[in-house]
Amino acid sequence: MRNTNLVNDPVTFHLGKRKGSLQEKIVGFIFFLCASVSIVTTIAIIGTLLIQSIPFFQEVGIWEFISGDRWSPILKPRAYGVLPLVFGTSLVAFLSLLVAVPVGLLLAIFLSEYSPKRLRSILKPMLEILAGIPTVVYGYFALTYVTPQLQKIFPDLMVFNALSAGLVMGLMITPMVSSLSEDAMTAVPQSLRNAAYALGATKREVATKVVVPAATSGIVASFLLSFSRAIGETMLVTIAAGATPKMTLNPLESIQTMTAYIVQLALGETPHGSLEYNTIFAVGLLLFIFTLVINLVGHFLVQHWKEAI
Amino acid sequence: MTDNDAVLSVRDLSVYYGEFRAIKNISLSFQANRVTALIGPSGCGKSTLLRCLNRMNDLVPQARVEGEVVYSQQDIYDPQIDPAQVRLHIGMVFQKPNPFPKSIFDNVAFGLKINGLTNNIDEAVEKSLRSAALWDEVKDRLNENAMTLSGGQQQRLCIARTLAVEPEIILMDEPASALDPIGTLAIESLMRDLTEKYTIVVVTHNMQQAARVSDETAFLMMDEDRAGYLVESGKTDNIFQNPKDERTEAYITGRFG
């Protein structure tokens, strides 16, 4: 009888613990440690920002901080209204999106739908190189090349200005938009493209009416992640956009972003623990909230679209 | 098969994928308002032949076609012909249901919109869904996402989507192979109904299905270089009951394939 033989076979029916289950546990624990690093770091950063900004808000008051239209924490008469920095940051970030969204999206459509394989295999690594250039290089590129060129068109353009920094930042985040968007478009199944072709669609119609709509969630996520990156970008704006906190929407003027302000103060000789010094953490906290909100909105939108699909 | 009622004719067609020859010298005609089944063992080029009939093979990298495919007195591979226009007249339903991730209504309206046929779009959508025997099941949920439908319903939606642009010929690549028996039955009876207005060419692996739904059958095989060729074609009853070629008989009686 075959069954009896099998049951009696000690090799096949040994169900006890396998050797090495301790190793399994140790490896699992190491993975857990690695995973928890990111969470612990995030919590530590939030904690530091909150604790360090408490002394600032005890003296200045939250409302004055978020609604004041003058920022001058060092020079008298002092003022602690953060709006000029918020305007500066938003101005540069929106300018960069003005470049990166159309260019990045069209580039992604080209790479995913139009480009021959060989061209694609050249373009993709080049974009990755573009994404890998240190931001300080972009900063001096904006200051020493783009600004003088732009001054030929706009004679009023200041040496440090939002326009040049914004445009170059747009160039800098374009690879991020295009690469993430392209991933989303490449993930659209070929069967959907075939379906559209079989209904008499042209290549352009397939790209714009099938692929892009089906990839919307990924495309929007790429915009938001890039926006978040633009808000957090520091070196480029510190070098090229200026150090003049100003509540303006005029891109030709010198401005200061939140990140550039933090750099400026951190490099200065402000004594630790002073009110001036603590402004860093208040501005940092606001910056953190901005990017957090954008990421949450992005997450929500992606989920929303996923459900729609 | 005679050329008398042929709505579509293939003449001396060969297809290459790079160096590989997938089909060699096939000549075949498709009769108006008939279902023609393409049968044969896996890899014999049935689907390749089907995709050539509305230039869907253009989308396969490195595919090259020799010979003619004549539709309304024109070779559809003539350089002056727009493949998108060809596909408007010769539609296609695929093996796996592939509705767009849009509403049921938008799926059917898609072809109408891109081809500028936007007069009475509601009517056209309803008519197509009725023709595809889907209207009663979806009429109250036209704005729901097509992905919420069952597999069989999705496939009928894909058929409705194809019907909406009013092609003359519909190519179907194993349209029921991903469906359960009930879904398969619905598609098969639908194919019979559609012959009233349309000419259908269907690729199928399923001999019983070919016998059930088709008027004409073409049997393909591949030679030692794996290139597909036509063994014989004719009325389905003749092919299944009195095949002229012993290879056909061997295949349909299940001795190989």
Interface residues (C-beta under 8 A of the other chain):
Chain A: K117 P189 S191 L192 R193 N194 A195 A196 Y197 A198 L199 G200 A201 T202 E205 K209 V210 P213 A214 A308 I309
Chain B: N54 M56 L59 P61 A84 Q85 R87 L88 G91 M92 F94 K96 N98 P99 F100 P101 K102 F110 G111 I114 N115 N145 M147 C158 R161 T162 V165
